[in-house]
């Protein structure tokens, strides 16, 4: 995985566009040129709540080009509802980029990207970079229903293969996206995935069956987002290169895992190093 | 050169600890400070209270450890830390680089733990003062027992006091019937200052899974939701003791901080407020200067306890 990033700063940004491809999913374009320069594929930002009194919201960086980055929000509670109400010209404060991001160099020449819902967001930049470097990219993209499959065409236009799955069968495969991956994904060199934890566990199992490694970007509730509060831990193999340097293990303990911070050591981990 | 009007003095003291700015970053919320160094100029903070350290390493509680709730945050981290030996060997040296005060935080499960860890940590030059965390609600009650039982609170404070001359700040639990009576015994046992308050016990239930949200089942509530509880606690403690008070609980703005200061706090601690906006401590310091200037006050000391007729002093006895 890439070295831990230390370029996070506070950005005072302006909303430059807003799109709501389906009710409940909002893509906010913001002017933040420094973020475009510093953000690595798979990193995230923390968005300061405009009216305060709640913890900041972690959002994956979706598009990043020129002076503009975009953030894909799923409206799930009071914090995201407030952000979804922002309009062009509004100001918002955010800090980042944060987390490690995907390690694109270790994914090989034929990469499977697996997205569940708005887990799609942090996979666009990896798709662009991998395709630009000449790798083949195939997106496996699942959602509850066809209406929630946002921007699949964008990946096709970039040159990625796209396979879709919906829980209700309203578009593509009826069932889990990981079933598609297991059925169609025999040729891939590696997997990069983001989505809800149950899906990511299934991606890990599919990777094992397919005999490839998978980088999983974990979704979790963060408080600080910068590694200060230890609120977002996941059990990680002690031998992982990402394991915190001085882990809390008592003398004589034989436990083979440590608690790693998803926001700091992650959010991207190798599936075969997680002990969750 | 044109002489500039003097900015109001917002420096303060907690025991022997002098702070240029009356803001400390709450223990467990700010790591060791370096996590925030690229976001905030640490020189503009009064200081950082480090994450609590215990005698032995602790893995901490299982996930989930956090639940955002209305105007607040429930947490149950469980004092994850590498233990005092590893901490001294690997972590403490880098605290010397901090351009603000560094307050070590000590948690324990016996009176001997508090004495031992305080002695080891306070002996290090990188540590300016010690916070005694006798009020963590997230470790099966063993930890908080010390903050809820006057005899144990007194015992832990007295034992830690005997090991160091550095400023000893004892953090009180709000989960008691009468916080003033605990404050009195802790003052009598030799505390230099009191941190008021730690988190308020709480829990949240996932109605779909039909199970508690937190891995630890119960947690500690922080953030704006507990601010009125904390202001009242400071108000009551300020009428019961003469040692200075570090007010904390849901402070995000200067107005919030002023409530605590006017109730009797000599300094404030910002914890969860940093999760709302990392710029909060800077805004608090700037806002305090503005308030003093607007009210014709030269110094923060002039307004400590100003709203509290029963305020006993809040000055160090040293």
Interface residues (C-beta under 8 A of the other chain):
Chain A: X6 X7 X8 X9 X10 X48 X49 X52 X53 X54 X55 X56 X77 X78 X79 X93 X95 X220 X221 X222 X223 X224 X225 X226 X227 X228 X229 X230 X231 X232 X233 X234 X245 X246 X247 X248 X249 X250 X251 X255 X258 X259 X264
Chain B: X28 X29 X30 X31 X35 X36 X38 X39 X51 X56 X57 X58 X59 X60 X63 X64 X65 X66 X67 X68 X70 X71 X73 X75 X77 X80 X81 X82 X83 X86 X90 X91 X223 X224 X252 X253 X272 X274 X275 X276 X277 X278 X279
